[in-house]
């Protein structure tokens, strides 16, 4: 039998970052989580669907050593060792995607637009799902997903929890007021594709909320008089600032009611804040090395924690995300908005 505390093999994921260039634009990087024993063909197909490449056979995927990857390859067979649990940027396995020799004409000249990507995903039978959660003092936050009607919703719920840095057992997910179980699917709940008057598929809405009064859920503020949780956390709201705001708007990221672009996270008091920063960059598809994070007028270090910064339990802290070299402008704009 497995020793106590041994890691569940089914829970292990490798972090794989696929990088590709379209036309003269900058490299587009897409992150995936892959089981060690899963064939890379699934990752390749998912990447092609995401980037609007119609034929996966027209794409050459190269591993870290420059060797061409086959769809039957597995991370385990290639001796890729980086674990998703390490949470380090350096732990990502980097893969390069480009056109096969003679297939350059099939390669996109620019990154596919959100509209085209949505149409391609609809053609694959994937349904849009939005997981919503309440944000203290800022209404509701939505995180979008695409999922097959036959895929267990437990996978989506687990992905949302990993993204927000919270334990799965701390969160209750509901659909139309009914609590969801790990094995439920959209098909088993009778949910299908619903098209609106504009011809677009309407997203299915799932609600994430505390599993109990003591549960701390990302983006869900503590209720009045709530008891402190056994796992002490603080809420961090990361908002784009300076020229980064315009860059994200051009990439079709929506603003909230206050005109801001950002996300909220709950983080443990002693957890490195690099986890929050990495999750924020991943959500907006930004290379972490391009972004600096500021709080109280000071830059946040990768080893800083909520505790070392002097933030309180259940406190809501605002963090600014700005491009390198743009810190002063971002702080000036933030102070002018107060």
BELFEN-V28347 format. One record per residue. N is the residue number from 1. RES is the residue in three letters. OMEGA is omega in whole degrees, -180 to 180 (* if undefined). Layout:
N_RES_OMEGA + N_RES_OMEGA
This chain:
1_UNK_-179 + 2_UNK_179 + 3_UNK_-179 + 4_UNK_177 + 5_UNK_180 + 6_UNK_-177 + 7_UNK_179 + 8_UNK_-179 + 9_UNK_-179 + 10_UNK_-177 + 11_UNK_-177 + 12_UNK_176 + 13_UNK_173 + 14_UNK_178 + 15_UNK_-179 + 16_UNK_178 + 17_UNK_179 + 18_UNK_-178 + 19_UNK_179 + 20_UNK_178 + 21_UNK_178 + 22_UNK_-178 + 23_UNK_-178 + 24_UNK_-178 + 25_UNK_179 + 26_UNK_180 + 27_UNK_177 + 28_UNK_-177 + 29_UNK_-179 + 30_UNK_-178 + 31_UNK_178 + 32_UNK_171 + 33_UNK_-173 + 34_UNK_174 + 35_UNK_-178 + 36_UNK_-177 + 37_UNK_-177 + 38_UNK_179 + 39_UNK_-180 + 40_UNK_177 + 41_UNK_179 + 42_UNK_178 + 43_UNK_-179 + 44_UNK_180 + 45_UNK_180 + 46_UNK_179 + 47_UNK_-180 + 48_UNK_178 + 49_UNK_-179 + 50_UNK_-174 + 51_UNK_176 + 52_UNK_176 + 53_UNK_-171 + 54_UNK_-174 + 55_UNK_-180 + 56_UNK_-179 + 57_UNK_179 + 58_UNK_-176 + 59_UNK_174 + 60_UNK_177 + 61_UNK_-180 + 62_UNK_178 + 63_UNK_-178 + 64_UNK_-179 + 65_UNK_179 + 66_UNK_180 + 67_UNK_178 + 68_UNK_-179 + 69_UNK_175 + 70_UNK_-179 + 71_UNK_-180 + 72_UNK_179 + 73_UNK_173 + 74_UNK_176 + 75_UNK_180 + 76_UNK_-180 + 77_UNK_179 + 78_UNK_179 + 79_UNK_173 + 80_UNK_-170 + 81_UNK_-175 + 82_UNK_-178 + 83_UNK_176 + 84_UNK_-177 + 85_UNK_-178 + 86_UNK_176 + 87_UNK_-179 + 88_UNK_178 + 89_UNK_-179 + 90_UNK_-178 + 91_UNK_180 + 92_UNK_170 + 93_UNK_-174 + 94_UNK_-179 + 95_UNK_179 + 96_UNK_178 + 97_UNK_178 + 98_UNK_-178 + 99_UNK_171 + 100_UNK_178 + 101_UNK_-179 + 102_UNK_-179 + 103_UNK_-177 + 104_UNK_-178 + 105_UNK_-180 + 106_UNK_-177 + 107_UNK_-179 + 108_UNK_179 + 109_UNK_177 + 110_UNK_-180 + 111_UNK_-177 + 112_UNK_-179 + 113_UNK_178 + 114_UNK_-179 + 115_UNK_179 + 116_UNK_180 + 117_UNK_180 + 118_UNK_-180 + 119_UNK_179 + 120_UNK_-179 + 121_UNK_176 + 122_UNK_-180 + 123_UNK_179 + 124_UNK_179 + 125_UNK_178 + 126_UNK_-180 + 127_UNK_176 + 128_UNK_178 + 129_UNK_175 + 130_UNK_176 + 131_UNK_-177 + 132_UNK_177 + 133_UNK_-176 + 134_UNK_179 + 135_UNK_-179 + 136_UNK_175 + 137_UNK_-176 + 138_UNK_177 + 139_UNK_-174 + 140_UNK_177 + 141_UNK_180 + 142_UNK_174 + 143_UNK_-175 + 144_UNK_175 + 145_UNK_168 + 146_UNK_-175 + 147_UNK_176 + 148_UNK_179 + 149_UNK_-178 + 150_UNK_-179 + 151_UNK_178 + 152_UNK_-179 + 153_UNK_176 + 154_UNK_179 + 155_UNK_179 + 156_UNK_-179 + 157_UNK_178 + 158_UNK_179 + 159_UNK_179 + 160_UNK_-179 + 161_UNK_178 + 162_UNK_179 + 163_UNK_-176 + 164_UNK_178 + 165_UNK_-179 + 166_UNK_179 + 167_UNK_-177 + 168_UNK_-176 + 169_UNK_180 + 170_UNK_-172 + 171_UNK_176 + 172_UNK_179 + 173_UNK_-180 + 174_UNK_175 + 175_UNK_-177 + 176_UNK_177 + 177_UNK_-180 + 178_UNK_-179 + 179_UNK_-178 + 180_UNK_175 + 181_UNK_-175 + 182_UNK_-175 + 183_UNK_178 + 184_UNK_173 + 185_UNK_176 + 186_UNK_180 + 187_UNK_-178 + 188_UNK_178 + 189_UNK_177 + 190_UNK_-179 + 191_UNK_178 + 192_UNK_180 + 193_UNK_179 + 194_UNK_-177 + 195_UNK_180 + 196_UNK_-179 + 197_UNK_-180 + 198_UNK_179 + 199_UNK_-179 + 200_UNK_179 + 201_UNK_-180 + 202_UNK_-178 + 203_UNK_173 + 204_UNK_-177 + 205_UNK_171 + 206_UNK_180 + 207_UNK_175 + 208_UNK_-179 + 209_UNK_-179 + 210_UNK_178 + 211_UNK_177 + 212_UNK_-180 + 213_UNK_-178 + 214_UNK_-176 + 215_UNK_177 + 216_UNK_-177 + 217_UNK_177 + 218_UNK_177 + 219_UNK_177 + 220_UNK_-175 + 221_UNK_178 + 222_UNK_180 + 223_UNK_-178 + 224_UNK_178 + 225_UNK_-179 + 226_UNK_178 + 227_UNK_178 + 228_UNK_-178 + 229_UNK_176 + 230_UNK_177 + 231_UNK_-173 + 232_UNK_-176 + 233_UNK_171 + 234_UNK_-178 + 235_UNK_-179 + 236_UNK_176 + 237_UNK_-178 + 238_UNK_-176 + 239_UNK_177 + 240_UNK_-179 + 241_UNK_177 + 242_UNK_-177 + 243_UNK_179 + 244_UNK_179 + 245_UNK_-179 + 246_UNK_179 + 247_UNK_-179 + 248_UNK_176 + 249_UNK_180 + 250_UNK_178 + 251_UNK_175 + 252_UNK_173 + 253_UNK_-174 + 254_UNK_177 + 255_UNK_177 + 256_UNK_-177 + 257_UNK_-180 + 258_UNK_-180 + 259_UNK_-178 + 260_UNK_174 + 261_UNK_-177 + 262_UNK_179 + 263_UNK_175 + 264_UNK_177 + 265_UNK_166 + 266_UNK_179 + 267_UNK_177 + 268_UNK_-174 + 269_UNK_-177 + 270_UNK_-179 + 271_UNK_178 + 272_UNK_-179 + 273_UNK_177 + 274_UNK_179 + 275_UNK_178 + 276_UNK_-177 + 277_UNK_179 + 278_UNK_180 + 279_UNK_180 + 280_UNK_179 + 281_UNK_-180 + 282_UNK_-179 + 283_UNK_-178 + 284_UNK_176 + 285_UNK_178 + 286_UNK_174 + 287_UNK_-177 + 288_UNK_-178 + 289_UNK_179 + 290_UNK_-168 + 291_UNK_171 + 292_UNK_-178 + 293_UNK_-174 + 294_UNK_174 + 295_UNK_-178 + 296_UNK_178 + 297_UNK_-178 + 298_UNK_179 + 299_UNK_179 + 300_UNK_178 + 301_UNK_-177 + 302_UNK_-179 + 303_UNK_177 + 304_UNK_175 + 305_UNK_176 + 306_UNK_-179 + 307_UNK_-178 + 308_UNK_177 + 309_UNK_178 + 310_UNK_178 + 311_UNK_-176 + 312_UNK_176 + 313_UNK_-180 + 314_UNK_176 + 315_UNK_173 + 316_UNK_-177 + 317_UNK_177 + 318_UNK_178 + 319_UNK_178 + 320_UNK_175 + 321_UNK_-178 + 322_UNK_176 + 323_UNK_176 + 324_UNK_-180 + 325_UNK_-177 + 326_UNK_-174 + 327_UNK_-177 + 328_UNK_180 + 329_UNK_-180 + 330_UNK_180 + 331_UNK_180 + 332_UNK_179 + 333_UNK_-179 + 334_UNK_-180 + 335_UNK_180 + 336_UNK_-179 + 337_UNK_-178 + 338_UNK_*
